[in-house]
Amino acid sequence: MNFDKTARALATLDLSTEHSQLAVIDQETADTEAAYDRGQAKAADLGRDLAHILDARRNGETEAAALRAGVDIAAIVKTPDTIRGGREALLAGLRTLNADLDRLGKDRQAVRDRVALKLAEAFNGALVELDKESRNLAARLAQIFADAEAIRAASSSMAAIRLSTALRDVVDEAAVSNLISRGKPWPASPELADLLTQHKDAVSLAAGALHLQHRTMRM
């Protein structure tokens, strides 16, 4: 099969817009991921600070240190509520960043879907030809199967039996896949049908001998 038309279609494919869009999306994604990582690290720090303050407040170490230094406790000591409020605000920001990452992922997929659509259009002509070729091949295989079946019926040839057996499932699947007409009878080729008609006496004798052989086997 000749793919020259497909080659020309692919050569004229313009993906400059999609490349630009992906570059912007990739940069925004990298920036957002970096911000998310920083936010997660800061949230972990606040969690540790809160645990430390709660522990220090139980034994009074923070307040004692402030009193020794003559520093106003209210000005230096962080309260658990303050840290919790900051951490909750930070977690809200992280949720927003995570939503942004989801959006960017969808935007990236949308661009890739457009590229896939353009590629599908470029390959459309080739697929039409491939479909036509596959139907011709399926019809040819169906004809070979019909001829093998006709020879098998006329002569009980083991070679014909093997060939028709090998092709039966292939032809059935081709019919199921609508590559050939379902339920359509496939008669023997006209040339083969003429030969069988011309030598019908031999065919009849072979059929009689086979019938006698089957009767002897049953006895």
Secondary structure, DSSP 8 states (H G I E B T S, - for coil): ---HHHHHHHHT---HHHHHHHHHHHHHHHHHHHHHHHHHHHHHHHHHHHHHHHHHHHHTHHHHHHHHTT--HHHH---HHHHHHHHHHHHHHHHHHHHHHHHHHHHHHHHHHHHHHHHHHHHHHHHHHHHHHHHHHHHHHHHHHHHHHHHHHHH--HHHHHHHHHHHHHHHHHHHTTSS-TT------HHHHHHHHHTHHHHHHHHHHHHHHHHHHH-
